[in-house]
Amino acid sequence: MEATTPSTDIRYEPNETPPLPLTIGLGFQMALLSIAGIVLTPAVVIRAGGGSDEYLAWAVFAAVVVSGISTILQALGKFRIGAGYVLLMGTSGAFIGICIGALNESGPATMAALVIVSSLLQLLFATKLSKFRRVLTPTVTGTVIMLIAVTVMPILFEMMSQIPEGTSLSGAAISAGTALIVMVLLAIKARGILRLWAPMIGVLAGTVVSGFYGLYDVQSIQDAEWIGIPSIAGWPGMDLTFSPIFWAFLPAFIFVTMIGAIETVGDSIAIQRVSWRNPRASDFRTVQGALMADGIGNFLSGVTATIPNTTYSSSVSVVELTGVASKACGVAIGVIFIFLSVNPKFLAAILAIPAPVVGAFVTVLIAMLFVLGMKIVIQDGINYRSGLICGISFWIGSGLQNRAIFPEFFDGLAAGAFENGMVSGGLIAILLTILSELTLKARKRIQTSLNIEALPELQAFVRKFSKSHSWSSGFTMRVEGAVEEALLILCSQTDPDKKDGVLQLMIKGESDRATLEFDAAEST
């Protein structure tokens, strides 16, 4: 194993408290870095879904409050809820497509019920993480993420041409183009903290240009109060009648919720790696805590009828740049979110950003989401099985989304659920994955003691499995090396004052790939 050296870049670890001015200053920096995305996501959904202005004001307020509460829960990490690290929470762009569809088909009350039910499944996912991962493979999740872009992009392109009567269409094009060009150039050329501010700077540039064409609604900002909350009349309630439309959209909400959960897993692992001076192995309890806080945030989003949230990967980048990983900063960010939520004038300034600029902003985010999906699909390499699953699922999902495959038949099937590319493509990916799993040879397990003396027994087990699957000697040695490295890591995390624990290894594979699952527990 490669030796690690202590990191000298961390100024404050999670359990250390920086001076109050630094805590508040960093909290404001991270809050302002993400507040535009938190506000604009529900704005995009509700405008495209035909929601009222009263509901829009309520949903934006609720989204910011829920983001603040869930960010605080993540930072505190109490009672197995929250990671105990600086993990910023905000509205998820992955939900834009399906939330627009639910609003158009049945309204915000049904959308709220869908968010609540899918959040409960996410909480179950947190407790049964290992079992769900056998179905929600990188191929499945990556394919569904790519299909999000297929679903949302046409809506964004249409949004760019939505302007008030009597204003210039060329002004809309120039404003959107300015925002897009500035964001892309900064994302490519900028370094450090400036790159994190690229989306906000791009939106600001596009908004300034839009002002010259009369596209920026200054009057709404002047009419807004400095302090206040929206009328409770804007809350649409929850439709718990579970109509056919509810069941039609539920698979899509579950897919995207699980994808958001998997993103949270990745972010919770990454934040652990950058938050300590002396590197340490990832703690699975931290991952589960992060998922629980994420699930509670989504549940609150459903109760308040707003867009679900997720962890923001920018948290990891900011901690790396500043060297401040203190929980106190995470709490400060959440408190600042809640403070900003009761400032209608500040929120109105964001909501007044013209639709063409918002469309350009979200286009960049969704484009990056598509690339993320591709990376997830190929992160462990791609073979004929995973390539076939991804290719078939993606293109059938795209075809059904664009009504290019037997629309007369699929439009009336399952209340039109298969018109949504994420639903159809995701279901196909899962079915193909299950079929692929069934064709693999049976898994093999071994249980032994959790200590380094168990290595020869484990390697003999691998060689026996290798012989039955006709692995090459080189591939067998690579698997043995992986087993040895995993065993050393697990043993290093065992309390030396306790007796040997129990280790169970499950292995499955084919001619060119192996999957190893370790289940370790200390003896009492």
Secondary structure as UniProt FT lines:
FT   TURN            14..15
FT   HELIX           20..48
FT   TURN            49..50
FT   HELIX           53..76
FT   TURN            79..80
FT   STRAND          89..91
FT   HELIX           93..95
FT   HELIX           96..106
FT   HELIX           108..127
FT   HELIX           129..132
FT   TURN            133..135
FT   HELIX           138..159
FT   TURN            160..161
FT   TURN            165..166
FT   HELIX           169..189
FT   HELIX           193..196
FT   HELIX           198..212
FT   TURN            213..214
FT   HELIX           218..223
FT   HELIX           232..234
FT   HELIX           244..274
FT   HELIX           284..303
FT   TURN            304..305
FT   STRAND          309..311
FT   HELIX           314..322
FT   HELIX           327..341
FT   HELIX           344..351
FT   HELIX           355..378
FT   TURN            379..380
FT   HELIX           384..401
FT   TURN            402..403
FT   HELIX           407..410
FT   TURN            411..412
FT   HELIX           413..419
FT   HELIX           421..439
FT   STRAND          444..450
FT   HELIX           452..454
FT   HELIX           455..468
FT   TURN            469..470
FT   HELIX           473..492
FT   TURN            496..497
FT   STRAND          501..509
FT   STRAND          514..521
//
